[in-house]
Amino acid sequence: MQRFNRVLLRTGILGSRLYSSYVSRMRYLFTLKEEDEACRKAMDSGSIYLFHKLAPLLQKAEYDGYTTPAMQASDLKGILGKLGQNEDLLQESILIGCSESHVTQFALDLGVLEKESVESQVTGKFVELRKAFFLLNGHDLPLISQSQALLRWHQTHRYCSESGQLTQRNQAGSKRLCHANGAIYYPQMAPVVITLVSDGSRCLLARQASFAKGMYSALAGFCDVGETVEETVHREVAEEISVNSVELEDARWFSAGEVREALERKRPPRERAGRATPVWVPPRTAIANQLIREWANQQPK
């Protein structure tokens, strides 16, 4: 009994420390979002992840795959100087988060500069996000996805929907303000559902024309206003199962064996002249992959 109590005590202390650390980080981030000067100072010692027209910068990892390099403000000032760009561009960085040790993380889009010129200075390549999903290690993806979403939101929400006037962002980029009427805008999420349709022995996978050749995935779509998750699933399946030529290029039923073969292909297969591109599915980090893999594992072999 005493041993059991000691275990509970140690577990409680550990949980308390983790909770305390998390609360501390959230308080720090809240301060940075509310105080512009504090955010500017944090950026000077923080990590900045670069994008070019929403494509993240990747570097070849030492052993396998790619990674997203974290730049320092001092290094970026030197790079911008070499490219003939004013270092004030750094102020366009948006706050993403911070590490457990309170190292702040920012994202900056350098789309105003020539891509090749930037790449020559940072020793890396800007890669479209969908392709980057297949190259990056899993732990990098949440940060990069969040960064791109916030950068995109700022690029597409520059004007007030009521006054038509240009809005101004705070230093952290956590909101935009219209000085004409005082309206405040915050980044919003668009709810999406994803589902895997099965008739028992087969599952339905589809592809859009924008997908890489040979890639099929589960059905997904945005929720309409006022819809429940179940209603969205029903509507999306009804709309897409007949192969909507506007959204889908193809939809097919796949056997468990075909799905397992597709899951074994870790990366996009090479295209060969005169041969059909083998079917493959999104990477392990994608929710679609998890749904497809779970269904395949439940099927008899």
C-alpha positions as CSV (number, residue, x, y, z in Angstrom):
1,M,0.0,0.0,0.0
2,Q,2.8,2.4,0.8
3,R,4.5,1.6,-2.5
4,F,1.2,2.3,-4.3
5,N,0.9,5.6,-2.5
6,R,4.4,6.6,-3.5
7,V,3.7,5.8,-7.1
8,L,0.6,7.9,-7.0
9,L,2.5,10.7,-5.4
10,R,5.3,10.6,-8.0
11,T,2.7,10.5,-10.8
12,G,0.8,13.4,-9.2
13,I,4.0,15.5,-8.9
14,L,4.9,14.7,-12.6
15,G,1.4,15.6,-13.7
16,S,1.5,18.8,-11.7
17,R,4.9,19.8,-13.2
18,L,3.6,19.1,-16.8
19,Y,0.5,21.1,-16.1
20,S,2.4,24.0,-14.6
21,S,4.8,24.0,-17.6
22,Y,1.9,24.1,-20.0
23,V,0.1,26.9,-18.1
24,S,3.4,28.9,-18.0
25,R,3.8,28.6,-21.8
26,M,0.2,29.7,-22.4
27,R,0.6,32.7,-20.2
28,Y,3.8,33.7,-22.0
29,L,2.1,33.3,-25.4
30,F,-0.9,35.4,-24.3
31,T,1.5,38.2,-23.2
32,L,3.2,38.1,-26.6
33,K,-0.2,38.3,-28.4
34,E,-1.3,41.2,-26.3
35,E,1.9,43.2,-26.1
36,D,3.5,44.2,-29.4
37,E,6.9,45.3,-27.9
38,A,7.3,42.0,-26.0
39,C,6.6,40.1,-29.2
40,R,9.2,42.1,-31.1
41,K,11.8,41.3,-28.4
42,A,10.9,37.7,-28.4
43,M,11.4,37.5,-32.2
44,D,15.0,38.7,-31.9
45,S,15.9,35.5,-30.0
46,G,13.3,33.1,-31.4
47,S,13.2,30.7,-34.3
48,I,11.8,31.8,-37.7
49,Y,10.5,29.3,-40.3
50,L,10.6,30.5,-43.9
51,F,8.0,30.2,-46.6
52,H,7.9,31.4,-50.2
53,K,4.3,32.0,-51.5
54,L,3.1,29.5,-48.8
55,A,5.7,26.8,-49.7
56,P,7.8,25.9,-46.7
57,L,11.6,25.8,-46.8
58,L,13.1,22.3,-46.5
59,Q,16.6,21.1,-46.1
60,K,18.0,17.6,-46.6
61,A,18.4,15.8,-43.3
62,E,21.7,14.3,-42.2
63,Y,20.5,10.7,-42.4
64,D,17.1,10.5,-44.2
65,G,14.3,12.7,-45.4
66,Y,14.1,16.4,-45.0
67,T,13.7,18.9,-42.1
68,T,12.4,22.4,-41.7
69,P,15.4,24.7,-40.7
70,A,14.8,27.2,-38.0
71,M,16.5,30.6,-38.8
72,Q,17.5,33.3,-36.3
73,A,16.6,36.9,-36.8
74,S,20.2,38.0,-36.9
75,D,21.0,35.6,-39.7
76,L,17.9,36.7,-41.6
77,K,18.9,40.3,-41.4
78,G,22.2,39.5,-43.0
79,I,20.5,37.5,-45.8
80,L,18.0,40.2,-46.5
81,G,20.8,42.7,-46.7
82,K,22.6,40.6,-49.3
83,L,19.4,40.4,-51.3
84,G,18.9,44.2,-51.2
85,Q,15.9,44.0,-49.0
86,N,15.2,46.1,-45.9
87,E,15.3,44.1,-42.7
88,D,11.9,45.6,-41.7
89,L,10.4,42.7,-43.7
90,L,11.1,40.6,-40.5
91,Q,8.3,42.5,-38.8
92,E,5.9,40.5,-41.1
93,S,6.7,37.4,-39.1
94,I,3.7,35.8,-37.3
95,L,3.8,34.1,-34.0
96,I,3.2,30.3,-34.1
97,G,4.0,29.1,-30.6
98,C,6.9,28.4,-28.3
99,S,8.8,25.4,-27.0
100,E,8.8,24.1,-23.5
101,S,11.9,26.2,-22.8
102,H,10.0,29.3,-24.0
103,V,11.9,29.7,-27.3
104,T,9.4,31.5,-29.6
105,Q,8.5,30.2,-33.0
106,F,7.6,32.5,-35.9
107,A,6.8,32.1,-39.6
108,L,7.7,34.5,-42.4
109,D,6.7,34.4,-46.1
110,L,9.4,35.8,-48.4
111,G,7.1,35.7,-51.5
112,V,8.1,39.3,-52.4
113,L,11.6,38.1,-53.2
114,E,12.8,35.9,-56.0
115,K,12.7,32.3,-54.9
116,E,16.0,31.2,-56.4
117,S,17.8,34.1,-54.8
118,V,16.5,33.2,-51.4
119,E,17.3,29.5,-51.8
120,S,20.9,30.3,-52.8
121,Q,21.3,32.1,-49.4
122,V,19.6,29.6,-47.1
123,T,20.8,26.3,-48.6
124,G,17.4,24.8,-49.1
125,K,14.4,24.5,-51.3
126,F,10.9,25.8,-51.0
127,V,8.5,22.9,-51.5
128,E,4.8,22.9,-52.1
129,L,3.1,21.8,-48.8
130,R,1.4,18.7,-50.3
131,K,4.7,17.4,-51.5
132,A,6.4,18.4,-48.2
133,F,4.1,16.0,-46.4
134,F,5.8,13.1,-48.0
135,L,9.3,14.4,-47.3
136,L,9.2,15.7,-43.7
137,N,9.4,13.8,-40.5
138,G,6.1,13.6,-38.6
139,H,7.0,16.0,-35.8
140,D,7.6,18.9,-38.2
141,L,4.2,18.7,-39.9
142,P,1.9,20.3,-37.2
143,L,4.1,23.4,-36.9
144,I,4.4,23.8,-40.7
145,S,0.7,23.2,-41.3
146,Q,-0.3,25.8,-38.7
147,S,2.2,28.3,-40.0
148,Q,0.9,28.0,-43.6
149,A,-2.7,28.3,-42.4
150,L,-2.0,31.5,-40.5
151,L,0.1,33.0,-43.3
152,R,-2.7,32.2,-45.8
153,W,-5.3,33.8,-43.6
154,H,-3.4,37.1,-43.4
155,Q,-2.9,37.1,-47.1
156,T,-6.6,36.7,-47.8
157,H,-8.1,38.8,-45.0
158,R,-6.4,42.2,-45.5
159,Y,-9.6,44.2,-45.8
160,C,-12.5,44.8,-43.5
161,S,-15.8,43.2,-44.7
162,E,-17.8,46.1,-43.3
163,S,-15.8,49.3,-44.2
164,G,-13.7,48.0,-47.1
165,Q,-10.7,49.6,-45.5
166,L,-7.3,47.9,-45.1
167,T,-7.0,46.2,-41.7
168,Q,-3.8,46.2,-39.6
169,R,-2.5,43.2,-37.8
170,N,-1.0,43.2,-34.3
171,Q,2.7,42.2,-34.0
172,A,2.0,38.6,-33.2
173,G,-0.4,38.2,-36.1
174,S,-3.1,36.8,-33.8
175,K,-5.7,39.3,-35.0
176,R,-6.4,42.1,-37.5
177,L,-8.0,45.4,-36.6
178,C,-10.0,47.9,-38.7
179,H,-9.3,51.4,-37.5
180,A,-12.3,52.8,-39.4
181,N,-14.9,51.0,-37.3
182,G,-13.0,49.1,-34.6
183,A,-13.9,45.7,-35.9
184,I,-11.5,42.9,-34.8
185,Y,-10.9,39.8,-36.9
186,Y,-9.4,36.5,-35.6
187,P,-8.2,33.5,-37.7
188,Q,-11.0,31.0,-38.2
189,M,-11.1,27.3,-38.9
190,A,-13.2,25.7,-41.6
191,P,-14.6,22.4,-40.2
192,V,-13.9,19.4,-42.4
193,V,-15.1,15.8,-42.3
194,I,-13.4,12.8,-43.7
195,T,-14.8,9.3,-44.0
196,L,-14.0,5.9,-45.5
197,V,-16.9,4.3,-47.3
198,S,-17.0,0.4,-47.3
199,D,-19.4,-2.2,-48.6
200,G,-17.9,-4.8,-46.2
201,S,-15.2,-6.3,-48.4
202,R,-14.1,-3.2,-50.4
203,C,-13.6,0.5,-49.7
204,L,-14.2,3.5,-51.9
205,L,-11.3,5.8,-52.6
206,A,-11.3,8.8,-54.9
207,R,-8.8,11.3,-56.4
208,Q,-8.9,14.9,-57.5
209,A,-7.1,16.1,-60.6
210,S,-4.8,18.1,-58.4
211,F,-3.5,15.0,-56.7
212,A,-0.2,13.5,-57.7
213,K,-0.6,10.8,-60.3
214,G,-1.8,7.5,-58.9
215,M,-2.8,8.8,-55.4
216,Y,-6.3,8.0,-54.1
217,S,-7.7,9.0,-50.7
218,A,-10.8,8.8,-48.5
219,L,-13.8,11.1,-49.2
220,A,-13.7,14.5,-47.4
221,G,-15.4,17.8,-47.6
222,F,-16.3,21.0,-45.7
223,C,-19.3,21.3,-43.4
224,D,-22.1,23.6,-44.4
225,V,-23.4,26.2,-42.0
226,G,-25.7,24.5,-39.4
227,E,-24.9,20.9,-40.4
228,T,-24.0,18.2,-38.0
229,V,-21.0,16.0,-38.7
230,E,-23.4,13.1,-39.6
231,E,-25.3,15.3,-42.1
232,T,-22.1,16.5,-43.7
233,V,-20.9,12.9,-44.2
234,H,-24.2,11.9,-45.8
235,R,-24.2,14.9,-48.1
236,E,-20.5,14.6,-49.1
237,V,-20.8,10.9,-49.9
238,A,-24.0,11.5,-51.9
239,E,-22.3,14.3,-53.9
240,E,-19.1,12.6,-54.6
241,I,-20.0,8.9,-54.9
242,S,-21.4,9.7,-58.4
243,V,-18.0,11.2,-59.3
244,N,-18.6,14.9,-59.4
245,S,-16.4,15.9,-62.4
246,V,-15.9,19.4,-60.9
247,E,-14.2,18.0,-57.7
248,L,-13.3,14.4,-58.5
249,E,-11.4,12.9,-61.4
250,D,-12.1,9.3,-60.4
251,A,-13.6,7.1,-57.7
252,R,-13.1,3.3,-57.4
253,W,-13.8,0.4,-55.2
254,F,-10.6,-1.3,-53.9
255,S,-10.2,-4.7,-52.4
256,A,-8.3,-5.3,-49.2
257,G,-5.4,-6.7,-51.1
258,E,-5.2,-3.7,-53.4
259,V,-5.3,-1.4,-50.4
260,R,-2.5,-3.2,-48.6
261,E,-0.3,-3.0,-51.7
262,A,-1.0,0.8,-51.9
263,L,-0.2,1.2,-48.2
264,E,3.2,-0.5,-48.7
265,R,4.3,2.3,-51.1
266,K,5.9,4.7,-48.8
267,R,6.6,7.4,-51.4
268,P,5.1,8.4,-54.7
269,P,5.9,5.6,-57.3
270,R,8.1,6.5,-60.3
271,E,6.2,7.1,-63.5
272,R,7.1,4.9,-66.4
273,A,6.3,5.6,-70.0
274,G,3.6,3.3,-71.3
275,R,2.6,2.0,-67.9
276,A,-0.2,2.9,-65.6
277,T,1.0,4.6,-62.4
278,P,0.5,2.3,-59.4
279,V,-2.1,3.3,-56.8
280,W,-0.9,4.8,-53.6
281,V,-2.4,6.6,-50.6
282,P,-1.5,9.7,-48.5
283,P,1.4,9.3,-46.1
284,R,1.1,8.0,-42.5
285,T,0.8,11.4,-41.0
286,A,-2.5,12.0,-42.9
287,I,-5.8,11.1,-41.3
288,A,-6.9,9.4,-44.5
289,N,-3.9,7.0,-44.2
290,Q,-5.0,6.1,-40.7
291,L,-8.6,5.4,-41.7
292,I,-7.5,3.3,-44.7
293,R,-4.9,1.4,-42.7
294,E,-7.3,0.6,-39.9
295,W,-9.9,-0.7,-42.4
296,A,-7.3,-2.9,-44.1
297,N,-6.1,-4.3,-40.8
298,Q,-9.7,-5.4,-40.0
299,Q,-10.1,-7.3,-43.2
300,P,-9.4,-11.0,-43.3
301,K,-6.1,-12.0,-45.1
